[in-house]
Amino acid sequence: MAVVGDIDHLSMAISHATAPAFMLGAVAAFLSILIARMERIVDRNRSLRAGEFASLEPTVRDAIAHAFVRRMQLLGQAITYAVLSALVTAALLICAFLAALVGLAHGGIVAVMFVVALALLMASLIELTREIRVQMATMVLD
């Protein structure tokens, strides 16, 4: 396989990379939101353990502590799925450019990888939705 020196192939690869590149940026921004939510829960959990909620009944404090643990688990899963989505998207971009460089047809592989990346992003969004539901259910407690 000869290395393709045609600028048209490179330009086509770059134009095909715009959607995955935008998705990579969106996933990075989404990860920032997820991490900020996780940090907020960790801070609130520390406050709970430090006794700042001492005026609450023990059963209420336990329910809040349990909700914090559940929310951290859900956000941890959401972060994992989002990171995997970003990794698959980055691998997609690498494969697309390498395939264009050597002149291989890569449409099918890129399409499958993009679908996988989107499915992982959907899984992350589902976990975020589940975390928000736990937050809403326990909001009256804290």
DSSP file (Angstrom, degrees, kcal/mol; ACC not computed):
  #  RESIDUE AA STRUCTURE BP1 BP2  ACC     N-H-->O    O-->H-N    N-H-->O    O-->H-N    TCO  KAPPA ALPHA  PHI   PSI    X-CA   Y-CA   Z-CA
    1    1 A M              0   0    0      0, 0.0     2,-0.3     0, 0.0   102,-0.1   0.000 360.0 360.0 360.0 123.8    0.0    0.0    0.0
    2    2 A A        -     0   0    0    100,-0.2     2,-0.4     1,-0.1     0, 0.0  -0.611 360.0-107.4 -88.5 147.9    1.5    3.3   -1.1
    3    3 A V        -     0   0    0     -2,-0.3     2,-0.5     1,-0.1    99,-0.2  -0.604  36.3-122.0 -73.8 129.7    1.1    6.4    1.0
    4    4 A V        -     0   0    0     97,-3.5    99,-0.1    -2,-0.4    -1,-0.1  -0.602  28.7-178.3 -77.6 123.5   -1.3    8.7   -0.7
    5    5 A G        +     0   0    0     -2,-0.5     2,-0.4    97,-0.1    -1,-0.1   0.343  42.5 119.5-102.2   5.9    0.3   12.1   -1.5
    6    6 A D    >>  -     0   0    0      1,-0.2     4,-1.3     2,-0.0     3,-0.6  -0.595  55.9-151.0 -78.7 124.8   -2.8   13.6   -3.0
    7    7 A I  H 3> S+     0   0    0     -2,-0.4     4,-2.7     1,-0.2     5,-0.2   0.759  94.3  65.9 -65.2 -25.4   -4.0   16.7   -1.1
    8    8 A D  H 3> S+     0   0    0      2,-0.2     4,-2.3     1,-0.2    -1,-0.2   0.891  99.7  50.2 -65.4 -38.9   -7.6   16.0   -2.2
    9    9 A H  H <> S+     0   0    0     -3,-0.6     4,-2.3     2,-0.2    -1,-0.2   0.917 112.9  46.4 -64.4 -42.2   -7.6   12.8   -0.1
   10   10 A L  H  X S+     0   0    0     -4,-1.3     4,-2.4     2,-0.2    -2,-0.2   0.913 111.9  50.6 -65.7 -42.5   -6.3   14.7    2.9
   11   11 A S  H  X S+     0   0    0     -4,-2.7     4,-2.1     1,-0.2    -1,-0.2   0.876 110.5  49.4 -64.6 -36.5   -8.8   17.5    2.4
   12   12 A M  H  X S+     0   0    0     -4,-2.3     4,-2.1     2,-0.2    -1,-0.2   0.904 110.1  51.2 -68.3 -39.9  -11.7   14.9    2.1
   13   13 A A  H  X S+     0   0    0     -4,-2.3     4,-1.0     1,-0.2    -2,-0.2   0.902 110.5  49.4 -62.1 -40.6  -10.5   13.2    5.4
   14   14 A I  H  < S+     0   0    0     -4,-2.4     3,-0.4     1,-0.2     4,-0.4   0.910 110.3  49.5 -65.7 -41.9  -10.4   16.6    7.1
   15   15 A S  H >< S+     0   0    0     -4,-2.1     3,-0.8     1,-0.2     4,-0.3   0.855 110.8  50.4 -67.5 -32.6  -14.0   17.4    5.9
   16   16 A H  H 3< S+     0   0    0     -4,-2.1     3,-0.3     1,-0.2    -1,-0.2   0.696 104.4  60.8 -75.2 -17.8  -15.2   14.0    7.1
   17   17 A A  T 3X S+     0   0    0     -4,-1.0     4,-2.2    -3,-0.4    -1,-0.2   0.532  80.0  86.1 -86.3  -6.0  -13.6   14.6   10.5
   18   18 A T  H <> S+     0   0    0     -3,-0.8     4,-2.6    -4,-0.4     5,-0.2   0.931  88.0  48.1 -65.1 -45.4  -15.6   17.7   11.4
   19   19 A A  H  > S+     0   0    0     -4,-0.3     4,-2.4    -3,-0.3    -1,-0.2   0.949 115.3  44.1 -62.4 -48.9  -18.6   15.9   12.9
   20   20 A P  H  > S+     0   0    0      0, 0.0     4,-2.5     0, 0.0    -1,-0.2   0.875 113.0  53.2 -62.8 -33.6  -16.5   13.6   15.1
   21   21 A A  H  X S+     0   0    0     -4,-2.2     4,-1.9     2,-0.2    -2,-0.2   0.915 110.2  46.5 -66.9 -41.4  -14.3   16.5   16.1
   22   22 A F  H  X S+     0   0    0     -4,-2.6     4,-2.4     2,-0.2    -1,-0.2   0.895 112.0  51.8 -65.0 -39.0  -17.4   18.6   17.1
   23   23 A M  H  X S+     0   0    0     -4,-2.4     4,-2.8    -5,-0.2     5,-0.2   0.909 106.5  53.7 -63.5 -40.6  -18.7   15.6   19.0
   24   24 A L  H  X S+     0   0    0     -4,-2.5     4,-2.0     1,-0.2    -1,-0.2   0.903 110.1  47.5 -60.4 -41.3  -15.3   15.2   20.8
   25   25 A G  H  X S+     0   0    0     -4,-1.9     4,-2.1     2,-0.2    -1,-0.2   0.894 111.9  49.8 -65.6 -40.2  -15.6   18.9   21.9
   26   26 A A  H  X S+     0   0    0     -4,-2.4     4,-2.4     2,-0.2    -2,-0.2   0.900 110.2  49.7 -65.8 -40.7  -19.2   18.4   23.1
   27   27 A V  H  X S+     0   0    0     -4,-2.8     4,-2.7     2,-0.2    -1,-0.2   0.890 109.0  53.2 -66.0 -38.2  -18.3   15.3   25.0
   28   28 A A  H  X S+     0   0    0     -4,-2.0     4,-1.7    -5,-0.2    -2,-0.2   0.919 110.9  46.0 -62.0 -43.0  -15.4   17.2   26.7
   29   29 A A  H  X S+     0   0    0     -4,-2.1     4,-1.6     2,-0.2    -2,-0.2   0.897 112.4  51.2 -65.2 -40.0  -17.8   19.9   27.7
   30   30 A F  H  X S+     0   0    0     -4,-2.4     4,-2.4     1,-0.2    -2,-0.2   0.894 106.8  53.9 -63.9 -41.2  -20.3   17.3   29.0
   31   31 A L  H  X S+     0   0    0     -4,-2.7     4,-2.7     1,-0.2     5,-0.2   0.883 104.5  55.6 -60.0 -38.7  -17.5   15.6   31.0
   32   32 A S  H  X S+     0   0    0     -4,-1.7     4,-2.1     1,-0.2    -1,-0.2   0.902 108.3  47.8 -60.8 -41.4  -16.8   19.0   32.6
   33   33 A I  H  X S+     0   0    0     -4,-1.6     4,-2.2     2,-0.2    -2,-0.2   0.926 112.0  49.3 -65.4 -45.2  -20.4   19.2   33.7
   34   34 A L  H  X S+     0   0    0     -4,-2.4     4,-2.3     1,-0.2    -2,-0.2   0.916 111.8  48.3 -61.2 -43.8  -20.4   15.7   35.1
   35   35 A I  H  X S+     0   0    0     -4,-2.7     4,-2.7     1,-0.2    -1,-0.2   0.886 109.6  52.7 -66.1 -38.5  -17.2   16.2   37.0
   36   36 A A  H  X S+     0   0    0     -4,-2.1     4,-2.0    -5,-0.2    -1,-0.2   0.903 109.8  49.0 -63.2 -40.4  -18.5   19.5   38.5
   37   37 A R  H  X S+     0   0    0     -4,-2.2     4,-2.1     2,-0.2    -2,-0.2   0.915 111.3  49.8 -63.9 -42.0  -21.7   17.6   39.7
   38   38 A M  H  X S+     0   0    0     -4,-2.3     4,-2.6     1,-0.2    -2,-0.2   0.920 109.5  50.8 -63.2 -43.8  -19.5   14.9   41.2
   39   39 A E  H  X S+     0   0    0     -4,-2.7     4,-2.5     1,-0.2    -1,-0.2   0.893 108.7  52.6 -61.1 -39.5  -17.3   17.5   43.0
   40   40 A R  H  X S+     0   0    0     -4,-2.0     4,-2.3     2,-0.2    -1,-0.2   0.913 110.5  46.9 -62.6 -43.6  -20.4   19.2   44.4
   41   41 A I  H  X S+     0   0    0     -4,-2.1     4,-2.7     2,-0.2    -2,-0.2   0.917 111.1  51.6 -66.1 -42.7  -21.8   15.9   45.8
   42   42 A V  H  X S+     0   0    0     -4,-2.6     4,-2.2     1,-0.2    -2,-0.2   0.921 110.7  48.9 -59.9 -43.8  -18.4   15.0   47.3
   43   43 A D  H  X S+     0   0    0     -4,-2.5     4,-2.1     1,-0.2    -1,-0.2   0.917 112.6  47.2 -62.1 -43.3  -18.3   18.4   49.0
   44   44 A R  H  X S+     0   0    0     -4,-2.3     4,-2.2     1,-0.2    -1,-0.2   0.875 110.3  52.9 -67.0 -35.7  -21.8   18.0   50.4
   45   45 A N  H  X S+     0   0    0     -4,-2.7     4,-2.4     2,-0.2    -1,-0.2   0.893 108.2  50.8 -65.9 -39.7  -21.0   14.5   51.6
   46   46 A R  H  X S+     0   0    0     -4,-2.2     4,-2.0     2,-0.2    -2,-0.2   0.906 109.6  50.9 -62.6 -41.5  -17.9   15.9   53.4
   47   47 A S  H  <>S+     0   0    0     -4,-2.1     5,-2.2     2,-0.2     4,-0.5   0.906 109.2  51.1 -62.3 -41.4  -20.1   18.5   55.0
   48   48 A L  H ><5S+     0   0    0     -4,-2.2     3,-1.0     1,-0.2     5,-0.4   0.925 112.5  45.6 -61.5 -45.1  -22.6   15.8   56.1
   49   49 A R  H 3<5S+     0   0    0     -4,-2.4    -1,-0.2     1,-0.2    -2,-0.2   0.801 106.1  60.5 -69.4 -28.6  -19.8   13.7   57.6
   50   50 A A  T 3<5S-     0   0    0     -4,-2.0    -1,-0.2    -5,-0.2    -2,-0.2   0.542 120.0-107.0 -78.2  -5.5  -18.3   16.8   59.4
   51   51 A G  T X 5S+     0   0    0     -3,-1.0     3,-1.5    -4,-0.5    -3,-0.2   0.605  79.1 132.5  94.9  12.2  -21.6   17.3   61.3
   52   52 A E  T 3 <S+     0   0    0     -5,-2.2     3,-0.2     1,-0.3    -4,-0.2   0.664  78.6  49.4 -70.6 -13.5  -22.9   20.3   59.5
   53   53 A F  T >  S+     0   0    0     -6,-0.4     3,-2.0    -5,-0.4    -1,-0.3   0.008  73.1 124.7-108.4  26.1  -26.3   18.5   59.2
   54   54 A A  T <   +     0   0    0     -3,-1.5    -1,-0.2     1,-0.3    -2,-0.1   0.748  63.6  65.3 -60.7 -25.0  -26.3   17.6   62.9
   55   55 A S  T 3  S+     0   0    0     -3,-0.2    -1,-0.3    -4,-0.1     2,-0.1   0.664  86.6  90.0 -74.7 -13.6  -29.7   19.2   63.4
   56   56 A L  S <  S-     0   0    0     -3,-2.0    -3,-0.0     1,-0.1    86,-0.0  -0.457  91.3 -95.9 -80.5 154.8  -31.4   16.6   61.2
   57   57 A E     >  -     0   0    0     -2,-0.1     4,-2.5     1,-0.1     3,-0.4  -0.371  34.4-116.5 -64.0 147.9  -32.8   13.4   62.4
   58   58 A P  H  > S+     0   0    0      0, 0.0     4,-2.4     0, 0.0     5,-0.2   0.849 115.2  53.8 -57.5 -35.8  -30.4   10.4   62.1
   59   59 A T  H  > S+     0   0    0      2,-0.2     4,-2.0     1,-0.2     5,-0.1   0.882 109.6  47.9 -67.7 -35.7  -32.7    8.6   59.7
   60   60 A V  H  > S+     0   0    0     -3,-0.4     4,-2.4     2,-0.2    -1,-0.2   0.923 111.4  50.1 -68.9 -44.0  -32.8   11.7   57.4
   61   61 A R  H  X S+     0   0    0     -4,-2.5     4,-2.7     1,-0.2    -2,-0.2   0.900 110.9  50.1 -60.0 -40.8  -29.0   12.0   57.6
   62   62 A D  H  X S+     0   0    0     -4,-2.4     4,-2.6     2,-0.2    -1,-0.2   0.897 109.8  50.2 -65.2 -39.4  -28.7    8.4   56.7
   63   63 A A  H  X S+     0   0    0     -4,-2.0     4,-2.3     2,-0.2    -2,-0.2   0.902 112.0  47.7 -64.7 -40.6  -31.1    8.8   53.7
   64   64 A I  H  X S+     0   0    0     -4,-2.4     4,-2.5     2,-0.2    -2,-0.2   0.923 111.9  49.7 -65.5 -43.9  -29.1   11.8   52.5
   65   65 A A  H  X S+     0   0    0     -4,-2.7     4,-2.1     1,-0.2    -2,-0.2   0.909 111.4  49.1 -61.5 -42.2  -25.8    9.9   52.9
   66   66 A H  H  X S+     0   0    0     -4,-2.6     4,-2.4     1,-0.2    -1,-0.2   0.906 110.6  50.7 -64.1 -41.0  -27.3    6.9   51.0
   67   67 A A  H  X S+     0   0    0     -4,-2.3     4,-2.8     2,-0.2    -2,-0.2   0.893 108.5  52.2 -64.0 -39.4  -28.5    9.3   48.2
   68   68 A F  H  X S+     0   0    0     -4,-2.5     4,-2.5     2,-0.2    -1,-0.2   0.924 110.1  48.4 -61.7 -43.8  -25.1   10.9   47.9
   69   69 A V  H  X S+     0   0    0     -4,-2.1     4,-2.1     2,-0.2    -2,-0.2   0.933 113.4  47.0 -61.8 -45.9  -23.5    7.4   47.5
   70   70 A R  H  X S+     0   0    0     -4,-2.4     4,-2.5     1,-0.2    -2,-0.2   0.907 112.0  50.1 -63.0 -42.6  -26.0    6.4   44.9
   71   71 A R  H  X S+     0   0    0     -4,-2.8     4,-2.7     1,-0.2     5,-0.2   0.895 109.7  50.8 -64.1 -39.9  -25.6    9.7   43.0
   72   72 A M  H  X S+     0   0    0     -4,-2.5     4,-2.3     2,-0.2    -1,-0.2   0.889 110.3  50.4 -65.4 -37.7  -21.8    9.3   43.0
   73   73 A Q  H  X S+     0   0    0     -4,-2.1     4,-2.1     2,-0.2    -2,-0.2   0.939 112.4  46.2 -63.2 -46.5  -22.1    5.8   41.6
   74   74 A L  H  X S+     0   0    0     -4,-2.5     4,-2.4     1,-0.2    -2,-0.2   0.913 114.3  47.1 -64.3 -42.9  -24.4    7.0   38.9
   75   75 A L  H  X S+     0   0    0     -4,-2.7     4,-2.8     2,-0.2    -1,-0.2   0.872 108.5  56.0 -67.7 -34.7  -22.2    9.9   38.0
   76   76 A G  H  X S+     0   0    0     -4,-2.3     4,-2.2    -5,-0.2    -2,-0.2   0.916 109.9  45.8 -60.9 -42.3  -19.1    7.7   38.0
   77   77 A Q  H  X S+     0   0    0     -4,-2.1     4,-2.7     2,-0.2    -2,-0.2   0.911 111.7  51.6 -65.2 -42.4  -20.8    5.5   35.5
   78   78 A A  H  X S+     0   0    0     -4,-2.4     4,-2.3     1,-0.2    -2,-0.2   0.910 110.6  48.4 -61.3 -41.8  -21.8    8.5   33.4
   79   79 A I  H  X S+     0   0    0     -4,-2.8     4,-2.7     2,-0.2     5,-0.2   0.914 110.5  51.6 -64.8 -42.6  -18.2    9.7   33.4
   80   80 A T  H  X S+     0   0    0     -4,-2.2     4,-2.5     1,-0.2    -2,-0.2   0.940 111.9  45.9 -59.8 -47.7  -17.0    6.3   32.4
   81   81 A Y  H  X S+     0   0    0     -4,-2.7     4,-2.4     1,-0.2    -1,-0.2   0.896 113.0  49.9 -63.6 -39.8  -19.4    6.1   29.5
   82   82 A A  H  X S+     0   0    0     -4,-2.3     4,-2.4    -5,-0.2    -1,-0.2   0.909 111.1  48.8 -66.4 -41.0  -18.5    9.7   28.4
   83   83 A V  H  X S+     0   0    0     -4,-2.7     4,-2.6     2,-0.2    -2,-0.2   0.921 111.6  49.6 -64.1 -42.8  -14.8    9.0   28.5
   84   84 A L  H  X S+     0   0    0     -4,-2.5     4,-2.7    -5,-0.2     5,-0.2   0.901 109.5  52.4 -61.9 -39.5  -15.3    5.8   26.5
   85   85 A S  H  X S+     0   0    0     -4,-2.4     4,-2.3     1,-0.2    -2,-0.2   0.922 110.6  47.4 -60.2 -44.6  -17.3    7.8   24.0
   86   86 A A  H  X S+     0   0    0     -4,-2.4     4,-2.6     2,-0.2    -2,-0.2   0.898 111.9  50.3 -64.6 -40.2  -14.5   10.3   23.7
   87   87 A L  H  X S+     0   0    0     -4,-2.6     4,-2.6     2,-0.2    -2,-0.2   0.913 111.4  47.4 -65.5 -42.2  -11.9    7.6   23.3
   88   88 A V  H  X S+     0   0    0     -4,-2.7     4,-2.4     2,-0.2    -1,-0.2   0.904 112.8  49.9 -65.0 -39.9  -13.9    5.8   20.6
   89   89 A T  H  X S+     0   0    0     -4,-2.3     4,-2.1    -5,-0.2    -2,-0.2   0.911 111.4  47.9 -64.6 -42.1  -14.4    9.2   18.8
   90   90 A A  H  X S+     0   0    0     -4,-2.6     4,-2.2     2,-0.2    -2,-0.2   0.915 112.2  49.4 -64.5 -42.0  -10.7    9.9   19.0
   91   91 A A  H  X S+     0   0    0     -4,-2.6     4,-3.0     1,-0.2     5,-0.2   0.882 108.0  55.4 -63.2 -37.5   -9.9    6.4   17.7
   92   92 A L  H  X S+     0   0    0     -4,-2.4     4,-2.6     2,-0.2    -2,-0.2   0.929 108.1  47.7 -58.7 -46.4  -12.4    7.0   14.9
   93   93 A L  H  X S+     0   0    0     -4,-2.1     4,-2.2     2,-0.2    -2,-0.2   0.906 112.6  48.9 -63.2 -41.7  -10.5   10.2   13.9
   94   94 A I  H  X S+     0   0    0     -4,-2.2     4,-2.7     2,-0.2     5,-0.2   0.941 112.9  47.4 -63.6 -47.0   -7.2    8.4   14.0
   95   95 A C  H  X S+     0   0    0     -4,-3.0     4,-2.9     1,-0.2     5,-0.2   0.906 111.0  51.8 -61.4 -42.3   -8.5    5.5   11.9
   96   96 A A  H  X S+     0   0    0     -4,-2.6     4,-2.1    -5,-0.2    -1,-0.2   0.917 113.1  43.9 -62.7 -43.4  -10.1    7.8    9.4
   97   97 A F  H  X S+     0   0    0     -4,-2.2     4,-2.2     2,-0.2    -2,-0.2   0.902 115.0  48.4 -70.8 -39.6   -6.9    9.8    8.9
   98   98 A L  H  X S+     0   0    0     -4,-2.7     4,-2.0     2,-0.2    -2,-0.2   0.917 112.4  49.2 -65.2 -41.5   -4.7    6.7    8.7
   99   99 A A  H  X>S+     0   0    0     -4,-2.9     5,-2.7    -5,-0.2     4,-0.9   0.905 112.8  47.3 -63.4 -40.9   -7.1    5.1    6.2
  100  100 A A  H  <5S+     0   0    0     -4,-2.1    -1,-0.2    -5,-0.2    -2,-0.2   0.864 108.8  56.2 -66.8 -34.8   -7.0    8.2    4.1
  101  101 A L  H  <5S+     0   0    0     -4,-2.2   -97,-3.5     1,-0.2    -2,-0.2   0.894 116.5  33.9 -64.9 -40.4   -3.3    8.3    4.3
  102  102 A V  H  <5S-     0   0    0     -4,-2.0    -1,-0.2   -99,-0.2    -2,-0.2   0.444 114.7-112.8 -97.5   0.3   -2.9    4.8    2.9
  103  103 A G  T  <5 +     0   0    0     -4,-0.9     2,-0.3     1,-0.2    -3,-0.2   0.780  61.9 150.5  79.8  28.5   -5.8    5.1    0.6
  104  104 A L      < -     0   0    0     -5,-2.7     2,-0.4    -6,-0.2    -1,-0.2  -0.662  52.9-111.9 -91.7 148.2   -8.1    2.5    2.2
  105  105 A A        +     0   0    0     -2,-0.3     4,-0.1     1,-0.1    -1,-0.0  -0.655  43.5 165.5 -73.4 130.4  -11.9    2.7    2.1
  106  106 A H     >  +     0   0    0     -2,-0.4     4,-2.5     2,-0.1     5,-0.3   0.277  35.0 110.2-133.3   9.6  -13.0    3.4    5.7
  107  107 A G  H  > S+     0   0    0      1,-0.2     4,-2.3     2,-0.2     5,-0.2   0.894  81.7  47.3 -59.0 -44.6  -16.6    4.4    5.5
  108  108 A G  H  > S+     0   0    0      2,-0.2     4,-2.3     1,-0.2    -1,-0.2   0.918 113.9  46.2 -65.6 -44.5  -18.0    1.3    7.2
  109  109 A I  H  > S+     0   0    0      1,-0.2     4,-2.6     2,-0.2     5,-0.2   0.922 113.9  48.9 -64.6 -43.9  -15.5    1.3   10.0
  110  110 A V  H  X S+     0   0    0     -4,-2.5     4,-2.4     1,-0.2    -2,-0.2   0.907 110.8  50.7 -63.2 -41.6  -16.0    5.0   10.7
  111  111 A A  H  X S+     0   0    0     -4,-2.3     4,-2.2    -5,-0.3    -1,-0.2   0.926 111.8  46.9 -62.7 -44.9  -19.8    4.6   10.7
  112  112 A V  H  X S+     0   0    0     -4,-2.3     4,-2.4     1,-0.2    -2,-0.2   0.922 113.1  48.9 -63.8 -44.0  -19.7    1.7   13.1
  113  113 A M  H  X S+     0   0    0     -4,-2.6     4,-2.6     1,-0.2    -1,-0.2   0.884 110.5  51.0 -64.0 -37.7  -17.3    3.6   15.4
  114  114 A F  H  X S+     0   0    0     -4,-2.4     4,-2.4     2,-0.2    -1,-0.2   0.904 109.9  49.7 -66.8 -40.1  -19.4    6.7   15.3
  115  115 A V  H  X S+     0   0    0     -4,-2.2     4,-2.5     2,-0.2    -2,-0.2   0.913 111.5  49.2 -63.0 -42.6  -22.5    4.7   16.2
  116  116 A V  H  X S+     0   0    0     -4,-2.4     4,-2.4     2,-0.2    -2,-0.2   0.926 111.0  49.9 -62.2 -44.8  -20.7    3.1   19.2
  117  117 A A  H  X S+     0   0    0     -4,-2.6     4,-2.0     1,-0.2    -2,-0.2   0.905 112.5  47.2 -61.4 -41.6  -19.5    6.6   20.3
  118  118 A L  H  X S+     0   0    0     -4,-2.4     4,-2.5     2,-0.2    -1,-0.2   0.891 110.2  52.5 -67.3 -38.9  -23.0    7.9   20.2
  119  119 A A  H  X S+     0   0    0     -4,-2.5     4,-2.3     2,-0.2    -2,-0.2   0.902 109.9  48.9 -63.4 -40.4  -24.4    4.9   22.0
  120  120 A L  H  X S+     0   0    0     -4,-2.4     4,-2.1     2,-0.2    -1,-0.2   0.892 110.3  51.0 -65.7 -39.2  -21.9    5.4   24.8
  121  121 A L  H  X S+     0   0    0     -4,-2.0     4,-2.3     2,-0.2    -2,-0.2   0.905 109.4  51.0 -64.0 -40.3  -22.8    9.1   24.9
  122  122 A M  H  X S+     0   0    0     -4,-2.5     4,-2.4     2,-0.2    -2,-0.2   0.913 108.1  52.0 -61.8 -42.2  -26.5    8.0   25.2
  123  123 A A  H  X S+     0   0    0     -4,-2.3     4,-2.2     1,-0.2    -1,-0.2   0.896 109.4  50.5 -61.0 -39.6  -25.6    5.7   28.1
  124  124 A S  H  X S+     0   0    0     -4,-2.1     4,-2.2     1,-0.2    -1,-0.2   0.916 109.8  49.5 -63.8 -43.4  -23.8    8.5   29.8
  125  125 A L  H  X S+     0   0    0     -4,-2.3     4,-2.3     2,-0.2    -2,-0.2   0.873 109.0  53.0 -64.1 -37.0  -26.9   10.8   29.4
  126  126 A I  H  X S+     0   0    0     -4,-2.4     4,-2.4     2,-0.2    -1,-0.2   0.924 108.9  49.0 -64.0 -44.2  -29.1    8.0   30.8
  127  127 A E  H  X S+     0   0    0     -4,-2.2     4,-2.3     1,-0.2    -2,-0.2   0.889 110.2  51.5 -63.5 -38.5  -26.9    7.7   33.9
  128  128 A L  H  X S+     0   0    0     -4,-2.2     4,-2.5     2,-0.2    -1,-0.2   0.918 109.3  50.8 -62.6 -42.4  -27.0   11.5   34.3
  129  129 A T  H  X S+     0   0    0     -4,-2.3     4,-2.0     1,-0.2    -2,-0.2   0.904 109.9  49.7 -61.5 -41.5  -30.8   11.3   34.1
  130  130 A R  H  X S+     0   0    0     -4,-2.4     4,-1.9     2,-0.2    -1,-0.2   0.901 110.4  50.5 -64.0 -40.1  -30.9    8.6   36.7
  131  131 A E  H  X S+     0   0    0     -4,-2.3     4,-2.4     1,-0.2    -2,-0.2   0.907 109.2  50.9 -64.2 -41.3  -28.7   10.7   39.0
  132  132 A I  H  X S+     0   0    0     -4,-2.5     4,-2.8     1,-0.2    -1,-0.2   0.878 107.2  54.1 -64.2 -37.7  -30.9   13.7   38.6
  133  133 A R  H  X S+     0   0    0     -4,-2.0     4,-2.1     2,-0.2    -1,-0.2   0.903 109.0  48.0 -63.2 -40.4  -33.9   11.6   39.5
  134  134 A V  H  X S+     0   0    0     -4,-1.9     4,-1.6     2,-0.2    -2,-0.2   0.915 112.2  50.4 -64.7 -42.2  -32.2   10.5   42.7
  135  135 A Q  H  X S+     0   0    0     -4,-2.4     4,-0.7     1,-0.2     3,-0.3   0.933 111.5  47.0 -60.8 -45.9  -31.4   14.1   43.4
  136  136 A M  H  < S+     0   0    0     -4,-2.8     3,-0.5     1,-0.2     4,-0.4   0.877 110.4  53.0 -65.2 -37.0  -34.9   15.2   42.9
  137  137 A A  H  < S+     0   0    0     -4,-2.1    -1,-0.2     1,-0.2    -2,-0.2   0.805 118.5  35.4 -68.8 -28.7  -36.3   12.4   45.1
  138  138 A T  H >X S+     0   0    0     -4,-1.6     4,-1.2    -3,-0.3     3,-1.2   0.360  87.9 100.1-106.1   4.2  -34.1   13.4   48.0
  139  139 A M  T 3< S+     0   0    0     -4,-0.7     3,-0.2    -3,-0.5    -1,-0.1   0.853  78.9  56.3 -60.3 -35.6  -34.1   17.2   47.5
  140  140 A V  T 34 S+     0   0    0     -4,-0.4    -1,-0.3     1,-0.2    -2,-0.1   0.746 102.2  59.0 -69.5 -21.6  -36.7   17.7   50.2
  141  141 A L  T <4        0   0    0     -3,-1.2    -1,-0.2     1,-0.2    -2,-0.2   0.895 360.0 360.0 -75.6 -39.1  -34.4   15.9   52.6
  142  142 A D     <        0   0    0     -4,-1.2    -2,-0.2    -3,-0.2    -1,-0.2   0.418 360.0 360.0-112.4 360.0  -31.5   18.3   52.3
